[in-house]
Amino acid sequence: MSDVTVDLLGMKLQNPTVLPSGILGESLGMLEEAAVKGVGMLITKSITMRPREGYQGPTVIEAVPGGLINAMGLPNPGVEEFAKTYKPKMSGVPVVPSLYGNSVSELRVLSLAIDRLDPPAVEVNLSCPHAGGSSRRKLVAQDPALTAQHIGAVASTTDVPIIAKLSPNVTDIYEIAAAALFAGASAISAVNTFSAIEIDGHFERPVLGNFIGGMSGPAIKPLALAKVTEISLAMRDGRLEEAPIIAYGGASNGEDIAKFLLIGATAVGLGSAVYKRDVDIFSESTDELKVWMKEKGYDDIPAFRGKALEWLESEETPEYGDEAPEDSAFVNMQSPLPKPSEDESEEGEEEDEEDLDEDVEEDDLDEEDLEE
Ligand code: RRO
C-alpha cells in the first residue's frame, strides 16, 4: 500500500491534501466535515482584527470553463468571535488559522491574539488580489520589503511555524519568497488567485460587485504549476533556502496532486474543486493519488517529489518520449490539424521520401566538398 503521509512543519498529515483558506471556512461545521472526510490539513478563512461583511454581489462567477473569479471581500467574524470557536485540531486534522492584517501594526496585534489559541502553524495572507476593494492598490506580496515587514511582525509575536501565502501577480515570485523566508517564514504557500476582471457585454460594466477579483480553478493550473516551479527551481539552485511549499492552483484530482508534488510541492490545496465536487474530493483524490503511485511503483511521496524539475534543469531540450501513451491528450494536441485522407497521405509520403533522398544526396555532396 502506498504511503501518502506527509511531514510538514512538525505536523504529520495523513495525506497531502489541503483545504485552502476561504473555501468552506466560514462555517465551522463544513471544516469539521472536511476533517472527517479525510482532508490532510485545514486552513481557515482569513481572519482580520475586526469583523468584515464582505463585498456586495455578485461575489463569484464562472467566467470561462473551469475558471472562477471571486471577490468575496474577506468576510469573517473578526478575531474575537473566531477565538470563541477555534480548535487547533478537528478529528485529528491540524487547523491552521489564516491571518490578514491591513497594516504591519494591525497584523502584529492579530498575531498575538492568534498565538494565544495555540495553533499548529499560521498562514499569513499577503496576497488577496483585491483586499483594497477596487482601488488596485499594491499587494504586500508584490513588494519584497513589505513582505519582510509583515512576516517579521508575525515572527516577533509567535514561535509557531509561519506559512507566507504569495501572489502569482508578480514577475519573480522567488524574490518575494526569499524576503518571506529571510524575515522568519518557515514555508511558502503559492499561489493566491490571479488578478482578473470580467465585463458584462450587455450592461457594459464589470460583472463582479467589487469589479476586480481573483481567478482560480482548473483553468489556472498550468499557470500555478509554473509559479511553483519557479520557487522550487530557485530552492534547488541555491537562490532560495529550502522550505516546504504548499501549492494552490486548480488541482482537482489525484493526478493533479501528483503533478504539483512532481514539481516540488509538499502539500496541495483543492479549492475551487470542492465547489464542483464536494468534501468527498479529499479522500477520493487521495485514493486516486495512491493508484497513480502504485502504477508508477512509488512507495511514498519523497520517492518522486521534485522529479519533473530534472527536465527543467537539463541543458538539452528533451523529446516528449516514445513511451507516451497513444491516447495522451498532450500527444494528440501536438497534431491539431485534421489528418489527410489515406490516398493523399500515401502520395504525400512518397513525395516526402523523394524530397528526403534529394536532401541526403545534397548533404553528401556538401560533406565531400568540405572534405576536399
Ligand atoms: O475573500 C476574498 O475575496 C479573497 C481572499 Br481574502 C484571498 O486571499 N483571495 C481571494 O481570491 N479572495
Residues whose N, C-alpha, C, O or C-beta is under 5 A from the ligand:
A	BS01	RRO	S46 N70 A71 M72 G73 L74 P75 S127 C128 P129 T193 G214
